[in-house]
Amino acid sequence: MKKTLIRFGVALFAALAASAAWAQEPAERAVQVLDQLDAGQYEEVAATFDAQMAAAMDAATLGQVWESLPQQLGALQSRGEPVASRQEGHDVVVVPVQYERAAANVSLAFNDEGQLAGLFVRPAQAPAAPAAEPDAD
């Protein structure tokens, strides 16, 4: 009986944790994922992968990739405000990040179940150069 209660408690906790994640706004979920990645909680992040992400990357690979960013770009300096949109059936959140040597955008895609369906780090686009003024000769 005691084991059954423990199992029920664990299952209930897992269900409540999952429903809490689903209740979050996409931008909040994205910030939470980035916080977990920065804290080295790769198993926790990998547990939120959808089937396609899980097939493509495990927690160890995720950790290797995430830990390579500061090696390539320098120390993380800051994170900007997340921008959320809806694209092709996913909630997509882009979070600008500034590293010591470069700026980048982290894009996170979540499916309708709140699972992480995509994670991309891309160089930030440089601001467009102002148009040259015509000569007044």
VENHU-V915084 format. One record per residue. N is the residue number from 1. RES is the residue in three letters. SS is DSSP state (@ for helix, = for strand, . for the rest). NEAR is the number of other C-alpha atoms within 12 Angstrom. D_FIRST is the distance of its C-alpha to the first C-alpha in Angstrom with 2 decimals. Layout:
n: {N | N}
res: {RES | RES}
ss: {SS | SS}
near: {NEAR | NEAR}
d_first: {D_FIRST | D_FIRST}
//
This chain:
n: {1 | 2 | 3 | 4 | 5 | 6 | 7 | 8 | 9 | 10 | 11 | 12 | 13 | 14 | 15 | 16 | 17 | 18 | 19 | 20 | 21 | 22 | 23 | 24 | 25 | 26 | 27 | 28 | 29 | 30 | 31 | 32 | 33 | 34 | 35 | 36 | 37 | 38 | 39 | 40 | 41 | 42 | 43 | 44 | 45 | 46 | 47 | 48 | 49 | 50 | 51 | 52 | 53 | 54 | 55 | 56 | 57 | 58 | 59 | 60 | 61 | 62 | 63 | 64 | 65 | 66 | 67 | 68 | 69 | 70 | 71 | 72 | 73 | 74 | 75 | 76 | 77 | 78 | 79 | 80 | 81 | 82 | 83 | 84 | 85 | 86 | 87 | 88 | 89 | 90 | 91 | 92 | 93 | 94 | 95 | 96 | 97 | 98 | 99 | 100 | 101 | 102 | 103 | 104 | 105 | 106 | 107 | 108 | 109 | 110 | 111 | 112 | 113 | 114 | 115 | 116 | 117 | 118 | 119 | 120 | 121 | 122 | 123 | 124 | 125 | 126 | 127 | 128 | 129 | 130 | 131 | 132 | 133 | 134 | 135 | 136 | 137}
res: {MET | LYS | LYS | THR | LEU | ILE | ARG | PHE | GLY | VAL | ALA | LEU | PHE | ALA | ALA | LEU | ALA | ALA | SER | ALA | ALA | TRP | ALA | GLN | GLU | PRO | ALA | GLU | ARG | ALA | VAL | GLN | VAL | LEU | ASP | GLN | LEU | ASP | ALA | GLY | GLN | TYR | GLU | GLU | VAL | ALA | ALA | THR | PHE | ASP | ALA | GLN | MET | ALA | ALA | ALA | MET | ASP | ALA | ALA | THR | LEU | GLY | GLN | VAL | TRP | GLU | SER | LEU | PRO | GLN | GLN | LEU | GLY | ALA | LEU | GLN | SER | ARG | GLY | GLU | PRO | VAL | ALA | SER | ARG | GLN | GLU | GLY | HIS | ASP | VAL | VAL | VAL | VAL | PRO | VAL | GLN | TYR | GLU | ARG | ALA | ALA | ALA | ASN | VAL | SER | LEU | ALA | PHE | ASN | ASP | GLU | GLY | GLN | LEU | ALA | GLY | LEU | PHE | VAL | ARG | PRO | ALA | GLN | ALA | PRO | ALA | ALA | PRO | ALA | ALA | GLU | PRO | ASP | ALA | ASP}
ss: {. | @ | @ | @ | @ | @ | @ | @ | @ | @ | @ | @ | @ | @ | @ | @ | @ | @ | @ | @ | @ | @ | @ | . | . | @ | @ | @ | @ | @ | @ | @ | @ | @ | @ | @ | @ | @ | . | . | . | @ | @ | @ | @ | @ | . | . | = | . | @ | @ | @ | @ | @ | @ | . | . | @ | @ | @ | @ | @ | @ | @ | @ | @ | @ | @ | @ | @ | @ | @ | . | . | = | = | = | = | . | . | . | = | = | = | = | = | . | . | = | = | = | = | = | = | = | = | = | = | . | . | . | = | = | = | = | = | = | = | = | . | . | . | . | . | = | = | = | = | = | = | = | = | . | . | . | . | . | . | . | . | . | . | . | . | . | .}
near: {7 | 8 | 9 | 11 | 11 | 12 | 13 | 14 | 14 | 14 | 14 | 15 | 14 | 16 | 14 | 14 | 17 | 20 | 15 | 16 | 28 | 24 | 16 | 22 | 22 | 33 | 31 | 27 | 35 | 40 | 30 | 25 | 38 | 36 | 18 | 22 | 27 | 25 | 16 | 21 | 22 | 27 | 21 | 26 | 38 | 31 | 25 | 36 | 30 | 25 | 18 | 17 | 26 | 23 | 14 | 17 | 26 | 23 | 24 | 20 | 19 | 30 | 23 | 17 | 22 | 30 | 22 | 17 | 29 | 22 | 16 | 18 | 22 | 19 | 20 | 25 | 17 | 19 | 23 | 22 | 18 | 25 | 25 | 25 | 20 | 18 | 16 | 12 | 14 | 23 | 32 | 33 | 37 | 36 | 36 | 31 | 32 | 26 | 24 | 17 | 18 | 25 | 29 | 30 | 28 | 35 | 35 | 40 | 37 | 37 | 28 | 22 | 23 | 33 | 34 | 37 | 33 | 32 | 35 | 26 | 26 | 21 | 22 | 22 | 13 | 12 | 8 | 8 | 8 | 7 | 7 | 7 | 8 | 6 | 5 | 4 | 4}
d_first: {0.00 | 3.80 | 5.46 | 5.09 | 6.33 | 8.71 | 9.91 | 10.52 | 12.29 | 14.31 | 15.28 | 16.29 | 18.27 | 19.97 | 20.90 | 22.29 | 24.19 | 25.67 | 26.67 | 28.25 | 30.25 | 31.41 | 32.50 | 34.72 | 38.35 | 39.49 | 41.56 | 38.63 | 36.51 | 39.49 | 39.93 | 36.25 | 36.58 | 39.80 | 38.28 | 35.47 | 38.11 | 40.29 | 37.40 | 36.76 | 33.36 | 34.16 | 30.67 | 29.60 | 32.70 | 32.36 | 28.85 | 30.68 | 33.25 | 33.84 | 34.09 | 37.80 | 37.55 | 34.69 | 36.91 | 39.86 | 38.45 | 35.56 | 34.60 | 36.96 | 39.87 | 39.19 | 39.37 | 42.60 | 44.19 | 43.24 | 44.39 | 47.66 | 48.71 | 49.79 | 51.43 | 53.53 | 54.02 | 53.75 | 51.38 | 49.73 | 51.83 | 50.38 | 48.56 | 50.20 | 48.90 | 46.72 | 48.31 | 46.11 | 47.33 | 46.16 | 47.41 | 46.83 | 43.48 | 42.15 | 42.08 | 44.29 | 44.65 | 47.48 | 47.32 | 50.57 | 50.27 | 53.06 | 53.11 | 55.83 | 57.95 | 56.96 | 55.37 | 52.76 | 50.61 | 46.93 | 45.95 | 42.33 | 41.45 | 38.24 | 37.38 | 36.25 | 32.57 | 33.38 | 33.22 | 35.95 | 38.42 | 41.34 | 42.43 | 46.11 | 48.33 | 51.97 | 55.08 | 56.00 | 59.04 | 62.11 | 63.67 | 66.46 | 69.86 | 72.18 | 74.82 | 78.17 | 80.86 | 83.92 | 87.06 | 89.59 | 92.63}
//
